[in-house]
Amino acid sequence: MSGVEEKVVNGSILALQQLSRTGNRRGRDLDSCGAERVPAATEVKKWKQSFSHVMNSDAGRSVFTSFLRSEFSEENMDFWLACEDYKKTPSPGLETRAKQIYQQYVEADAANEVNLDAATREETRQNVESARPSCFDEAQRTIYTLMEKDSYRRFLNSKLFQDLARSKEMKNCDCAENRQALTGGA
């Protein structure tokens, strides 16, 4: 059993605990109240209804990213999130940030290269030259579809998701209970 696919034990979600220990690269704190809380059972049920429910939930994205990490395809979520952040970049920083994203995720042999067809890769390269907020839209849409049609289906069948969905102890709880569950009772 991988560290990501550990069972839900005594109401603690060990996959989220692992995310907390290994560091969530986006600087979010998994044991604080708010978006990175232990998800409620009703929230997890929504994730099964559609991929958009996963992507619209901070906890859903965190758990799905944990699953992607276990499949060595976390770069897809990282790219998607980088594109979301890019759209909020002030105009003076667009060109620099566009080049960074392109070099990290889109360029052939990039450190975290995402799986794009040649036409989308070329279109994105051309778009980056003019650095508009929409320059990654097609590439982002392609990666979203890839995650939805491929990884999401495996996620729903994964032990990680099945354990979350089956847990009868999952419920909305207060911050202290979340912290205790995420730290293994410490």
C-alpha positions in Angstrom: 0.0 0.0 0.0 1.5 3.4 -1.0 1.7 6.3 1.4 -0.9 8.1 -0.6 -3.4 5.2 -0.5 -3.4 4.6 3.2 -6.7 3.8 4.8 -8.9 6.2 6.6 -8.3 5.2 10.2 -10.2 6.5 13.2 -11.5 9.4 11.2 -8.0 10.7 10.3 -7.1 10.9 6.6 -3.6 9.7 6.3 -3.2 10.9 2.7 -3.9 14.4 3.8 -1.6 13.9 6.8 1.1 12.9 4.3 0.5 16.0 2.2 0.9 18.0 5.4 4.2 16.3 6.2 5.7 16.4 2.7 4.6 20.0 2.2 1.9 21.3 0.0 4.0 23.2 -2.5 1.4 26.0 -2.8 2.1 27.0 0.8 -1.3 26.0 2.2 -1.6 24.7 5.7 -3.5 21.4 5.8 -4.1 21.5 9.5 -5.7 24.9 9.7 -9.4 25.6 9.3 -10.6 26.5 5.9 -10.0 25.1 2.5 -7.5 22.4 3.4 -9.7 20.8 6.0 -10.6 17.1 6.2 -13.4 16.9 3.6 -17.0 16.3 4.7 -18.7 13.1 3.4 -21.2 15.2 1.4 -18.3 17.0 -0.3 -16.6 13.7 -1.2 -19.9 12.4 -2.7 -20.0 15.5 -4.9 -16.5 14.7 -6.2 -18.0 11.4 -7.6 -20.6 13.3 -9.5 -18.3 15.3 -11.7 -14.7 16.3 -12.2 -15.7 20.0 -11.9 -16.8 19.4 -8.3 -13.2 18.1 -7.6 -11.6 21.1 -9.3 -13.9 23.6 -7.6 -13.1 22.3 -4.1 -9.8 23.2 -2.5 -9.9 19.9 -0.6 -10.8 18.1 -3.7 -7.9 19.5 -5.6 -5.6 18.6 -2.7 -6.7 15.0 -2.6 -6.7 14.7 -6.4 -3.2 16.1 -6.5 -2.2 13.5 -4.0 -3.6 10.9 -6.3 -1.8 12.4 -9.3 1.5 12.4 -7.3 1.0 8.6 -6.8 0.8 8.3 -10.6 3.7 10.6 -11.3 1.5 13.1 -13.1 1.2 15.9 -10.6 2.6 18.3 -13.2 -0.9 18.4 -14.8 -2.5 19.9 -11.7 0.5 22.2 -11.2 0.2 23.5 -14.7 -3.5 24.0 -14.5 -3.1 26.0 -11.2 -0.2 28.0 -12.7 -2.5 28.9 -15.6 -5.2 30.0 -13.1 -2.7 32.1 -11.2 -1.4 33.5 -14.5 -4.8 34.9 -15.4 -4.6 37.0 -12.2 -1.1 38.4 -13.0 -0.9 42.2 -13.4 -0.1 43.3 -16.9 3.5 44.4 -16.2 4.3 40.8 -15.1 2.5 38.8 -17.8 5.4 38.4 -20.2 7.9 37.2 -17.6 5.4 34.8 -16.0 4.2 33.5 -19.4 7.8 32.6 -20.3 8.3 30.9 -16.9 5.2 28.8 -17.3 6.1 27.9 -20.9 9.6 26.9 -20.0 8.5 24.9 -16.9 5.5 23.0 -18.4 5.0 23.4 -22.1 8.4 23.5 -23.8 9.6 20.2 -25.2 11.8 18.5 -22.5 10.6 21.0 -19.8 11.3 20.0 -16.2 7.6 19.4 -15.6 6.4 18.9 -19.2 2.7 18.3 -19.7 1.3 16.1 -22.4 0.2 18.4 -25.2 -0.1 17.7 -28.9 2.3 19.5 -31.3 -0.4 21.9 -32.6 -1.4 23.0 -29.1 2.2 23.3 -28.0 3.0 25.5 -31.1 -0.1 27.6 -30.6 0.9 28.2 -27.0 4.4 29.1 -28.0 3.1 31.7 -30.3 0.6 33.0 -27.7 3.4 33.4 -25.1 5.1 35.8 -27.5 2.2 38.3 -27.1 1.6 37.3 -23.4 -2.1 37.9 -23.0 -4.1 36.6 -20.0 -5.6 34.0 -22.3 -2.4 32.7 -23.9 -2.5 29.4 -22.1 -6.3 28.8 -22.4 -6.1 26.1 -25.1 -3.3 24.2 -23.4 -5.0 24.5 -20.0 -8.3 23.2 -21.5 -6.3 20.3 -23.0 -4.8 19.3 -19.7 -8.1 19.7 -17.9 -9.7 17.4 -20.4 -6.8 14.9 -20.0 -7.2 14.9 -16.2 -11.0 14.6 -16.5 -11.1 11.8 -19.1 -8.1 9.9 -17.8 -6.8 10.5 -14.3 -10.2 11.3 -12.8 -11.7 8.0 -13.8 -8.7 6.2 -12.2 -9.0 8.5 -9.1 -12.7 7.4 -8.6 -11.6 3.8 -8.6 -8.5 4.4 -6.4 -8.2 3.1 -2.9 -7.6 6.7 -1.8 -11.0 7.8 -3.1 -12.8 4.6 -2.1 -11.6 5.0 1.5 -12.7 8.6 1.6 -16.1 7.7 0.1 -16.7 4.8 2.5 -15.7 6.5 5.6 -18.7 6.8 7.9 -16.8 8.9 10.4 -16.2 11.8 8.0 -18.1 14.8 8.9 -17.6 18.5 9.3 -15.8 19.1 12.5 -14.2 22.0 14.3 -10.6 23.1 13.7 -9.2 21.4 16.8 -10.6 18.0 15.6 -9.2 18.6 12.1 -5.8 19.4 13.5 -5.8 16.4 15.7 -6.9 14.1 12.9 -4.2 15.5 10.5 -1.4 15.2 13.1 -2.3 11.7 14.1 -3.8 12.7 17.5 -0.8 14.8 18.6 
